[in-house]
Amino acid sequence: MRYSALALIKQAFQGNRGWTPAWREPQPKAHYDVIIVGGGGHGLATAYYLAKEFGVKNIAVLEKGYLGSGNVGRNTTIVRSNYLLPGNEPFYEFSLKLWEGLEQDLNYNVMLSQRGIINLFHNDADRDAHIRRGNAMWMEGVPAELLDRETLKKMMPFLNFDHARFPIMGGLLQKRAGTARHDAVAWGFARGADRHGVDLIQHCEVTGIRRENGVVMGVETSRGFIGCGKLGLAAAGNTSVVGQMAGLKLPIESHVLQAFVTEGLKPCIDHVITYGAGHFYISQSDKGGLVFGAEIDGYSSYAQRGNLATVEHVMEEGVTMIPGLSRVRVLRSWAGVMDMSMDGSPIISRTDIDNLYLNCGWCYGGFKATPASGFCFAHLIAKGETHPAARFLRLDRFERGYPIDEHGAGPQPNLH
Ligand SMILES: Cc1cc2nc3c(=O)[nH]c(=O)nc-3n(C[C@H](O)[C@H](O)[C@H](O)COP(=O)(O)OP(=O)(O)OC[C@H]3O[C@@H](n4cnc5c(N)ncnc54)[C@H](O)[C@@H]3O)c2cc1C
């Protein structure tokens, strides 16, 4: 069923009884040409592009919970392409370009809001780093704007400009960045994949990977064995666990990241703002809640909930940047499990095992990558060749000595 203004009007006159389910609930078949493990944003996008762009017909996505129950439905919805390093910037810009046409492509409202992101800086060295990043963006053809303190003061008078320790000196603006409704992204890709014949199998946990003579033959699941030609792993925070089923030891650690939302307020913050003296980021949802988060909790875990010490730290950062926040009530907090890579950058790669492909290492920034990740992973699985935008994201970069250390934090996943 195609969504349109006409369909809305028609359904309104029919008491909204004619809407059909957005996707089918098929039983798993005995064999698929391609199986994707993980019904998060990346797995669903991969299946969608495999079917739509690369003409692969017999595809299943296996999800242990319900579609979108992982990080794709837990993130703070920020979409941007303001990266520094050549391994990352073209990839994320490719992603942003896909975002810009995604709603028409999917025939689904993912509520993309290009309200702009402003990264604040608070000292000279920080300013120089932001100028460098802005210049690197321009070199890739991506517009960036340096804002001085006076301009920012007019735009966002509620910020704490004269904090004794962290005075705000300025900010770097990417106007095309913004937010998208995270659940809608999962639902839009799921519906799109289903329309192209992909079987979306929910409540089907992969518990083993069967290999014969070093070649992947299929997966053991909570609903029995399912054979496949090719297998793509897009399990985000559970990547190490799933990888281990095929004997892969991966440069990934799983860490917890929390997010928060306040009670609804009248429109007050019209950009995404990030704090340069810490790692705090905030935006306002369409319902009026302030959505914010900060660093990962700092220890390895598979629990989808965080600890109170981090809650306190996040609140301190928030109030340091916006003192008025202290008068707003926090409504909810939640957490997701991050697949932190050793250089803070993602992996889209074949593996040493025939027919086994890997998509992981998104750290706390994989939502914005969803369309490009799906497209590039589908390209790799279908054609056996790396997509040019993802050419630096191979797994063997760690062996070859080509990490993409975007944050300059070294091989310390908990620092990225
Ligand atoms: C609090 C928080 C804030 C974030 N903020 C941002 C942000 O503002 N911007 C941004 O770009 N990124 C952000 N991220 C990161 C982003 O959400 C993730 O990098 C991205 O969603 C990961 O890819 P995914 O959507 O495929 O993951 P997921 O949605 O986690 O999908 C993986 C799926 O695999 C399934 N799975 C795992 N093991 C198995 C198995 N054995 N069998 C079957 N299925 C399995 C899981 O159930 C899950 O549904 C944030 C993340 C969190 C938690």
The ligand as an SDF file (V2000), in Angstrom:
LIG
                    3D

 53 58  0  0  0  0  0  0  0  0999 V2000
   21.7260    5.9790   23.7370 C   0  0  0  0  0  0  0  0  0  0  0  0
   22.2610    5.9620   22.3490 C   0  0  0  0  0  0  0  0  0  0  0  0
   22.4150    7.1550   21.6440 C   0  0  0  0  0  0  0  0  0  0  0  0
   22.9160    7.1420   20.3410 C   0  0  0  0  0  0  0  0  0  0  0  0
   22.9310    8.3200   19.6410 N   0  0  0  0  0  0  0  0  0  0  0  0
   23.2880    8.3120   18.3390 C   0  0  0  0  0  0  0  0  0  0  0  0
   23.1680    9.4950   17.5700 C   0  0  0  0  0  0  0  0  0  0  0  0
   22.6670   10.5350   18.0370 O   0  0  0  0  0  0  0  0  0  0  0  0
   23.5770    9.4700   16.2820 N   0  0  0  0  0  0  0  0  0  0  0  0
   24.1070    8.3540   15.7200 C   0  0  0  0  0  0  0  0  0  0  0  0
   24.5110    8.4040   14.5650 O   0  0  0  0  0  0  0  0  0  0  0  0
   24.1950    7.1950   16.4270 N   0  0  0  0  0  0  0  0  0  0  0  0
   23.7800    7.1440   17.7120 C   0  0  0  0  0  0  0  0  0  0  0  0
   23.8290    5.9850   18.4260 N   0  0  0  0  0  0  0  0  0  0  0  0
   24.4040    4.7700   17.8120 C   0  0  0  0  0  0  0  0  0  0  0  0
   23.4530    4.0520   16.8950 C   0  0  0  0  0  0  0  0  0  0  0  0
   22.1820    3.9300   17.4670 O   0  0  0  0  0  0  0  0  0  0  0  0
   24.0340    2.6660   16.5800 C   0  0  0  0  0  0  0  0  0  0  0  0
   25.3770    2.7790   16.1560 O   0  0  0  0  0  0  0  0  0  0  0  0
   23.2680    1.9410   15.4820 C   0  0  0  0  0  0  0  0  0  0  0  0
   21.8820    1.9850   15.7290 O   0  0  0  0  0  0  0  0  0  0  0  0
   23.7650    0.4860   15.3920 C   0  0  0  0  0  0  0  0  0  0  0  0
   23.2630   -0.1780   14.2680 O   0  0  0  0  0  0  0  0  0  0  0  0
   21.8360   -0.9400   14.2340 P   0  0  0  0  0  0  0  0  0  0  0  0
   20.7550    0.0670   14.0980 O   0  0  0  0  0  0  0  0  0  0  0  0
   21.8670   -1.9500   13.1690 O   0  0  0  0  0  0  0  0  0  0  0  0
   21.8430   -1.6210   15.6640 O   0  0  0  0  0  0  0  0  0  0  0  0
   20.6900   -2.3680   16.4540 P   0  0  0  0  0  0  0  0  0  0  0  0
   19.4010   -1.6510   16.3360 O   0  0  0  0  0  0  0  0  0  0  0  0
   21.2020   -2.6310   17.8260 O   0  0  0  0  0  0  0  0  0  0  0  0
   20.5500   -3.7250   15.6330 O   0  0  0  0  0  0  0  0  0  0  0  0
   21.2360   -4.9210   15.9070 C   0  0  0  0  0  0  0  0  0  0  0  0
   20.1820   -5.9860   16.0430 C   0  0  0  0  0  0  0  0  0  0  0  0
   20.7980   -7.2670   16.0830 O   0  0  0  0  0  0  0  0  0  0  0  0
   19.9630   -8.0930   16.8790 C   0  0  0  0  0  0  0  0  0  0  0  0
   20.7190   -9.2650   17.2840 N   0  0  0  0  0  0  0  0  0  0  0  0
   21.8070   -9.3180   18.0880 C   0  0  0  0  0  0  0  0  0  0  0  0
   22.2190  -10.5910   18.2540 N   0  0  0  0  0  0  0  0  0  0  0  0
   21.3760  -11.3700   17.5220 C   0  0  0  0  0  0  0  0  0  0  0  0
   21.2800  -12.7670   17.2980 C   0  0  0  0  0  0  0  0  0  0  0  0
   22.1250  -13.6200   17.8680 N   0  0  0  0  0  0  0  0  0  0  0  0
   20.2990  -13.2060   16.4960 N   0  0  0  0  0  0  0  0  0  0  0  0
   19.4160  -12.3550   15.9060 C   0  0  0  0  0  0  0  0  0  0  0  0
   19.4560  -11.0140   16.0940 N   0  0  0  0  0  0  0  0  0  0  0  0
   20.4290  -10.5250   16.8870 C   0  0  0  0  0  0  0  0  0  0  0  0
   19.5950   -7.1800   18.0440 C   0  0  0  0  0  0  0  0  0  0  0  0
   18.4530   -7.6410   18.7390 O   0  0  0  0  0  0  0  0  0  0  0  0
   19.3830   -5.8610   17.3330 C   0  0  0  0  0  0  0  0  0  0  0  0
   18.0150   -5.6230   17.0280 O   0  0  0  0  0  0  0  0  0  0  0  0
   23.3230    5.9260   19.7440 C   0  0  0  0  0  0  0  0  0  0  0  0
   23.1530    4.7390   20.4270 C   0  0  0  0  0  0  0  0  0  0  0  0
   22.6010    4.7340   21.7160 C   0  0  0  0  0  0  0  0  0  0  0  0
   22.3710    3.4530   22.4400 C   0  0  0  0  0  0  0  0  0  0  0  0
  1  2  1  0
  2  3  1  0
  2 52  2  0
  3  4  2  0
  4  5  1  0
  4 50  1  0
  5  6  2  0
  6  7  1  0
  6 13  1  0
  7  8  2  0
  7  9  1  0
  9 10  1  0
 10 11  2  0
 10 12  1  0
 12 13  2  0
 13 14  1  0
 14 15  1  0
 14 50  1  0
 15 16  1  0
 16 17  1  0
 16 18  1  0
 18 19  1  0
 18 20  1  0
 20 21  1  0
 20 22  1  0
 22 23  1  0
 23 24  1  0
 24 25  2  0
 24 26  1  0
 24 27  1  0
 27 28  1  0
 28 29  2  0
 28 30  1  0
 28 31  1  0
 31 32  1  0
 32 33  1  0
 33 34  1  0
 33 48  1  0
 34 35  1  0
 35 36  1  0
 35 46  1  0
 36 37  1  0
 36 45  1  0
 37 38  2  0
 38 39  1  0
 39 40  1  0
 39 45  2  0
 40 41  1  0
 40 42  2  0
 42 43  1  0
 43 44  2  0
 44 45  1  0
 46 47  1  0
 46 48  1  0
 48 49  1  0
 50 51  2  0
 51 52  1  0
 52 53  1  0
M  END
$$$$
